[in-house]
Amino acid sequence: MASPQIDVDEIVETLEQIRQRGHSAHTVFRDWVNLMLFALQDRDDPYLEIVDDYRERGDMAHPDGQRSVDLFAKAFGQLQERMAATDADVLGAVYEEYGLSSDAFGQHFTPHTVCETMAKIAGVGDENDTEDRQTVLDPACGSSRMLLVAGRKQPDALFVGQDKDPLCARMTASNCCFLNLDAYVIQGDSLTVEFQRAWQTLYSSLGGSVRELDDEEVEELHEWVTDAFENTVEGDNQPSPAQGTDTGAEERTPRVGMSVPSEQASLGAFEGSD
Ligand SMILES: C[S@@+](CC[C@H](N)C(=O)[O-])C[C@H]1O[C@@H](n2cnc3c(N)ncnc32)[C@H](O)[C@@H]1O
């Protein structure tokens, strides 16, 4: 697939209207991502905490439709529209564009065409490889662009993304949910294998879902990932942590085990990461 030209001007303009009310670009972008992720998880309390922060700063004085909470919702709708139109990592593109105006955040992610090539080299979507369910790992996932490209090639794989940057981990959790992928998203350092928090996204024919894992589940996930890295489960069908948990979501593939090291398509490389 050719690299899509992602025009994010409309979304950036909407977020910019909020920033001009005296917030930093980083605060606006972070709050937008958090609001989306809390809404996707039906987590009212942390969602309303953010809304209250804006309310306390006079947000209700703006006319209906122009309050910051309305503009956040508008930007969410625009994001969905752009994603449907481009089939690309629009959230990451907004981050790249919006981060340019900020000293507090911003970086560039891998261009879509390069992600396509890397997924091909890693054997994602290889039709000859039918033995086990593939696991696609990006240990420095940024906004999850590589995982999304891989997800289009092989939507029934299990995806694992890790990033030490909380904002990137949250963008990845949101994106994996939007793309309706089965994924684990970890916030933590891949080099020291420290996990601070993690989310699971689940495929469903009605659309993806996302939930944050509790401490015990994060610990289980940590063990599973550590085992996978240490190559101790080769040939051993070990289900991923939450495959034994009744999450209420349907599974599009049977509960297959994974011989992770042999089937793992690792996309991430630390070269070029910050
Ligand atoms: C240039 S981005 C690449 C993102 C993505 N893989 C892509 O190609 O678009 C590098 C990412 O690596 C993350 N990173 C750097 N060192 C890391 C580490 N030790 N553990 C986890 N993430 C790390 C950064 O936070 C950043 O989001």
The ligand as an SDF file (V2000), in Angstrom:
LIG
                    3D

 27 29  0  0  0  0  0  0  0  0999 V2000
   11.1030    6.8670   16.7740 C   0  0  0  0  0  0  0  0  0  0  0  0
    9.8900    6.1730   17.8330 S   0  0  0  0  0  0  0  0  0  0  0  0
    9.5160    4.7320   16.9420 C   0  0  0  0  0  0  0  0  0  0  0  0
    8.0960    4.3540   17.1310 C   0  0  0  0  0  0  0  0  0  0  0  0
    7.5700    3.2620   16.2470 C   0  0  0  0  0  0  0  0  0  0  0  0
    8.2660    2.0110   16.4290 N   0  0  0  0  0  0  0  0  0  0  0  0
    7.6190    3.6810   14.8110 C   0  0  0  0  0  0  0  0  0  0  0  0
    8.4250    3.1410   14.0710 O   0  0  0  0  0  0  0  0  0  0  0  0
    6.8480    4.5440   14.4050 O   0  0  0  0  0  0  0  0  0  0  0  0
   10.8380    5.5520   19.1530 C   0  0  0  0  0  0  0  0  0  0  0  0
   10.0010    5.2190   20.3840 C   0  0  0  0  0  0  0  0  0  0  0  0
   10.7820    4.4030   21.2370 O   0  0  0  0  0  0  0  0  0  0  0  0
   10.4470    4.6930   22.5570 C   0  0  0  0  0  0  0  0  0  0  0  0
   11.5470    4.1710   23.3870 N   0  0  0  0  0  0  0  0  0  0  0  0
   12.8320    4.5530   23.4030 C   0  0  0  0  0  0  0  0  0  0  0  0
   13.5470    3.8320   24.2710 N   0  0  0  0  0  0  0  0  0  0  0  0
   12.6850    2.9440   24.8320 C   0  0  0  0  0  0  0  0  0  0  0  0
   12.8110    1.9280   25.8120 C   0  0  0  0  0  0  0  0  0  0  0  0
   13.9690    1.6850   26.4050 N   0  0  0  0  0  0  0  0  0  0  0  0
   11.7140    1.2190   26.1420 N   0  0  0  0  0  0  0  0  0  0  0  0
   10.5200    1.4670   25.5550 C   0  0  0  0  0  0  0  0  0  0  0  0
   10.3480    2.4240   24.6210 N   0  0  0  0  0  0  0  0  0  0  0  0
   11.4080    3.1620   24.2690 C   0  0  0  0  0  0  0  0  0  0  0  0
   10.2770    6.1940   22.5720 C   0  0  0  0  0  0  0  0  0  0  0  0
    9.4870    6.6290   23.6580 O   0  0  0  0  0  0  0  0  0  0  0  0
    9.6090    6.4210   21.2230 C   0  0  0  0  0  0  0  0  0  0  0  0
    8.2120    6.4730   21.3390 O   0  0  0  0  0  0  0  0  0  0  0  0
  1  2  1  0
  2  3  1  0
  2 10  1  0
  3  4  1  0
  4  5  1  0
  5  6  1  0
  5  7  1  0
  7  8  2  0
  7  9  1  0
 10 11  1  0
 11 12  1  0
 11 26  1  0
 12 13  1  0
 13 14  1  0
 13 24  1  0
 14 15  1  0
 14 23  1  0
 15 16  2  0
 16 17  1  0
 17 18  1  0
 17 23  2  0
 18 19  1  0
 18 20  2  0
 20 21  1  0
 21 22  2  0
 22 23  1  0
 24 25  1  0
 24 26  1  0
 26 27  1  0
M  CHG  2   2   1   9  -1
M  END
$$$$
